């Protein structure tokens, strides 16, 4: 299953030349930045991070994925994703124990 860990529902208008950026910073301050240039003009209203998990809540592997887009254009897999707060207590505990990161709000 896909578990959405953070959502920002703010509407933003992006234009050609704007940039999408994913940044990872380690404890020493070193950074890895993945940056993509936007090539279409569009209004986005869904920005989220998510992880893949087993049905019992276990989060195999160390990964983080994100999506930004229009709600009405989201892939069916994201539309059917489970919000972190909607996991059962048992699933939530397993997810937090196995995700490999401390989840923080932006």
Secondary structure, 3 states (H helix, E strand, C coil): CEEEEEEECCCEEECCCCEEEEEEECCCCCEEEEEEECCCCEEECEEEEEEECCCCCCCCCCCCEEEEECHHHCCHHHHCCEEHHHCCHHHHHHHHHHCCCCCCCC
